[in-house]
Amino acid sequence: MKMKRTWFCLLFTVATLSATSVCPASTNLYPVVANGCWGYMNISSDTVINPQFDWARAFSEGLAPVRMGK
């Protein structure tokens, strides 16, 4: 039981730190469609993540749901 809790705490900490470091930049990214694929651009209309997804939604807390493949 202690081993599972230790791994959970470690993974939770890593995920939290990753989201925190990504969050400030990602809150200003917006999903866009180009040639039928979804990507992300910033407020200045610069492509930040190239269109490569079948489906994408807005960022929240440093993460965004996307779909690749059916």
C-alpha positions, 0 to 999 in steps of 0.5 A: 500500500505504501509503495502505491501511495509513494508512486501516486504522490510522485506522479501527482507532483510531476504532473502538477509541476509540468502543468504549472510550467506550461500553464502561463504560455498555454492559457493564450493558445487557441484551437484553429482548423487548417486544411481539416486538421486542428492546431493552436495559435497565440493571440498574435495569430502565430502558429504555436502547435502545427495543425496535426490533430483530428479534433482539439479544444481549448486549454484549461489548467495547462492541458487541452484535449485532442484526438489523433486518429479515429 
